[in-house]
Amino acid sequence: MEKREVDVAIIGAGTAGMVAYSRVRKVTDKVVLIEGDQYGTTCARVGCMPSKLLLAAADSAYQMAHAGQFGVSPGKISVDGKQVMERVRSERDRFVASVIRTVEAFSEEHKIMGHARFAGPNRLIVDNKIEISAQRIIIATGSRPNIPGFLKEAKDRLVINDDIFDWQDLPESVVVFGPGVIGLELGQALSRLGVRVRMFGVGGAVGPIQDDSIREYALKRFNEEFPLDPDGDVKRVERVDGGVAVTFSDGDAGEKTETFEYLLAATGRRPNVDNLDIQNADIELDDRGMPLFDAHTLRCGQSHIFIAGDANNNLPLLHEAADEGRIAGNNAASYPEVRAGKRSTPLAVVFTDPQIASVGLTINEVDKRCGGCFAVGEVSFENQGRSRVIGKNRGLLRVYAEHGSGLFMGAEMFGPAAEHIAHLLAWSVQRRLTVSEMLEMPFYHPVIEEGVRTALRDLNQNLNIGPVPEGDCTDCGPGV
């Protein structure tokens, strides 16, 4: 068996792993980057980019189909599924190729292709061919789809998001399990491209939405396009001659069975740590076998091992993976000196239509942080000027701030241009602006951002600025 000694070993060459490598490389040349599958990040291959390509086609079809509201007659709308998927695959491959070129530029002596497992706290075995002794180790192995057992009854008609982007054509129908980010984006896109879609969830969740008012609004809106039951009572899933038969409770109508060509499991993801022989790493694990780690340093206990990106199942977003790769890389490079890394304000966007966005603290986190001593402002986009002009006048924005200080703390939105508005609000949270300071900023006319000003004005009216009364904050003004 070949033996190698390095200062830092990085397991996983995704976003977090590549960023960590770049950081470590600034300090030492004794580093290895181990990849068990193929180069090219989750984002580029099966996540952010190919899903947005499918969404772009769907949005185009939807806009053409609804052009009549502007007095524009587009004629018969025809979706060529083969051409749609050809563009998705072609552009997806371009994004992947760009990532691969980045990895190819890394020194060959630093790269190892194979599956790594722990043989001890400082020892890794790769494919039973290479033994690596490492002073520090970064786990950046990413995640994979998690599929509940009963969905596997769909057998060969069970697909995950990875599979969709390799389709040669669009199917006639798809049943989606999981109205999370992936399920909502892909489900709505397929529906708008002419695929018959039905969606089921468990527990009532709609995407990452935490604010009850926004969740209720969004659920109603999605159901205008396709049936979405966020707390479905599914009795059976069966592979039948026509595809996949799903039997479910349909309210007062009793049990109902529908058959679909495919079943898309969008039921969350699980960290890729279960095949690492992590028990040999001599670090503390939780009851699921996940390493316990410090979210600020990404260090596992008091060890020399760090965990970053989707592998830690904390914030599975590309920009968070990049931040965590930077923090883990810096700490692995400077070990035993370990520092808390600077984190950006939480920011998340779901590219449905309307879009979903979350900024800063959620309403539940604000409540916990302030002990109920906060105010809420909101705006509906149904009568917002610019939104009505462009026919995008659906949605709701709710903003949160602290009584006493007037500090802006977070927001949640389901509405037009949420991807852009969320950035403005995230910058405001990160700069620790008060609501009054935000209202002093310029707002052009007519733009969708004027809706933000309306929400902030509503919030400002609900705020009690100045010393906060002692007690339970009952005199502070309107809360939730």
C-alpha positions, 0 to 999 in steps of 0.5 A: 500500500502506498503511504503518504504524509501530509499536513492537511487532507481534505475529503471531498472536492465540492464547493467547500472542499475546493475553497478549503484547498485554496486556503490551505494551499496558501500555507502548505504544499503538503495537502491532498484533496480526495474525491470519491466520485467525480469532479464537479459540484452538486450545484453545477451538476444536479443542483442550482444551475440545471434546476434554474435552466429548467425553471427558465424554460418553464417561466418562458412558457408561462409568460407566453401563455399569460400574455393575453392580459397585456393584449398580446396574443401569442397563438398556440403555445407548444413545448418541445420537451426534447429541446427543453431538456437538450438545452438543460443538459448542454448548459449544465455540461458547460457549468460542470466543465468550468468547475472541472477546469478549476480542479484540473488547475490544481497540482496533480500531486495534490489530487487523489481519486478514490473513496476515503475512510478513517483508519484512525484519528490521523489515518485515512485509507483510500480504496485500500491502495493509499494510506494517508497520515494527516496532521489535520483533516477536513470532511467536505463530503457533501450530501445525497438524496434521502428516500423514505422506504415506502417511496421505493415501491415505485421501483424503476419509476422512482427518480431524484433530482439528479435523474431529471437533468439527464432526461431526454424528454419531458414525461406526461406526469410526475408525482412529487413527494416533498414540497421543500426547495427542490420539490417546489422548484422542479414541481412548478417548472414541470407543471408549467411545461405541461407535465401533470403534477401532484405534490405531497408533503408531511407536517404542513411545511411549504418550502423553508417558510416559517411565517404562518401568514406567508405559508398560508398565502403561498400554499393557496397560490401553488394550489392554483397551478397544481394540487399541493397537499403539505400534509398528505395522507398517502396510503400506498405507492405501487409500481403498476403497468401504467407507471406509479399508482398513488393512493391517498385520502382526498378529504370528504371524497375518501380514498383516491388513486392516481397513476403517474409516469414517474415519482420524484422523491424530493424528501431532503438530503443526508450528509455523506458521512456514513461511509467514512468509518467515522467511528475511527476518527475518535470524535464525538458523534450524535445519535445519528452518527453525525460529528458534533462540531462548533458552528463558528470554527467548524472544529469537531470537539477539541480535535484536529478534524473539521467538517464543512459544507453539506456534510455537516447538514447545517446550512446546505447552500452554496454560498454557505458551503463556500464560507465554511470551506474558507473557515475550515481551510483557514483553521486547518492551515493555522492549527492549533490556532483556531478562530471563529470565522466571520459568517454572513447574514443568513440569506436563502432564496427559492426560485419558484414564481412567486419567489420565496426568500428568507433574510436574517432571523426567522420570525420564530428566532426573532421571538426567541431572541427578543422574548416577544418584544418585537414588531412586524410590518407587512405589505401585500403585492396585490396592489403594489404599483410596479407589480401590477404593471408587469402582472406579477402582483401576487405575494406578501412580505413581512419584516421584523424589528426589535422594540426599543432599538428599532433594529431591523432583524429579518424578513420573509417574503413570497413575491416578485423579485424576492431574489433581489429584494432579499439582498437589500434586506440582508445587507441591511441586517448585516450593517445593523441598520434600524428601520428608520435608517432604512427608510432614509434610503432612496426609493425610485418610482415605479419599482417593486422595491417601493413595496419594501418601503411600504412594509417598513413604514408599517413596521415603523408605525408598530415599533415602540422606539426608546427604553423598553418597559420591564416585564413581558413587553405587553406595553411595547406595541404590536408583535406577531 
